[in-house]
């Protein structure tokens, strides 16, 4: 079974790292809704704040690399096709 969860970085959760990130970075991927459809309504999120939240939530560079690079590559099968072609 696959679960999808959304944690809104603009909410008060940004004040502390969520427990799942600390407990299982191998199960996390970072996503966004860029180019921000809500921007047309005049309320775009601040990219620097979102990036800062990612840095706070992930802590170590190893966890961040896993969430941003390794996990998405595994999820989408990039590791299986790397170097082929």
Steps between C-alpha positions, in 0.01 A plus 500: 500500500621849417410799711513856386520775757516871462666721757446868432830676563318829547307366798623496859662161431789700357594591855634151576613204294223250447565165661472300175796684346719414797371144528501394135681727254517203264122531461487871419500700179481878467234625262354833407216641296732733308429718301254575777148532362409697813744771384233625259293581809779724631606274787812312388708322763845637571753265336772591752268404786417167336869427444576595859228264618654217300840570655352508852292186454776289347795606714791296366611530139473122463128502584441794268680324212293191560172696499587716199699257284517135602137437597346664190748313276397171660130586492507581129742224401785731399756282677402202285552686172804710589784444258284309249415628163 
